């Protein structure tokens, strides 16, 4: 599965993974979302996040949210 990475304009530290480039299933309360990257099917997600957990969340909820810490690290 190709993972698309999005950034929320409503909450600047909030990021999300989705399976489609439009982010059609991302939560409305954090819109607008902007695509900022893509992780190929054979690549590891950033910040040592678990691809298995991301794909499971996408399969069940349509997306996976994650938050960047102020110093740029995930949280």
C-alpha positions in Angstrom: 0.0 0.0 0.0 1.2 3.5 -0.8 0.9 5.8 2.2 0.1 9.5 1.6 1.2 11.9 4.3 -0.9 15.0 5.1 -0.5 18.0 7.3 -3.4 19.8 9.0 -3.8 23.6 8.6 -6.1 23.6 11.6 -3.5 22.1 13.9 0.0 22.6 12.5 1.6 19.8 14.5 -1.0 17.2 13.3 -0.1 14.8 10.5 -2.0 11.9 8.9 -1.5 8.9 6.7 -4.1 7.9 4.1 -4.4 5.5 1.3 -5.6 8.0 -1.3 -3.9 11.2 -2.6 -7.0 13.3 -1.9 -7.2 12.3 1.8 -11.0 11.8 1.4 -11.4 10.0 4.7 -9.4 12.4 6.9 -11.3 14.0 9.8 -13.2 17.2 8.9 -12.5 19.0 12.2 -8.8 19.3 11.2 -9.3 20.5 7.6 -7.9 21.7 5.4 -5.4 18.9 4.9 -2.5 19.2 2.5 -0.5 16.3 1.0 3.1 16.7 1.9 4.6 13.3 1.0 4.2 9.8 0.0 5.8 6.5 1.2 6.1 3.8 -1.4 4.9 0.3 -0.7 8.4 -0.9 -0.3 9.6 1.9 2.0 9.5 2.5 5.7 7.3 5.3 7.1 9.1 8.3 8.7 10.1 8.5 12.4 10.2 4.7 12.8 6.4 4.6 12.8 5.0 1.0 12.3 3.8 0.4 8.8 1.7 -2.5 10.1 -0.1 -0.3 12.6 -0.6 2.5 10.0 -2.1 0.1 7.4 -4.3 -1.5 10.0 -5.7 1.9 11.0 -6.2 2.8 7.4 -8.1 -0.5 6.8 -10.4 0.1 9.8 -10.7 3.9 10.0 -9.5 5.2 6.7 -6.6 7.1 8.1 -3.9 7.2 10.9 -3.2 10.4 12.8 0.1 11.4 14.4 1.5 14.5 16.0 4.9 16.2 15.5 6.5 17.6 18.7 7.7 21.2 18.6 11.3 20.1 18.0 10.3 18.1 14.9 10.1 14.7 16.5 7.0 12.6 16.4 4.8 12.4 19.5 
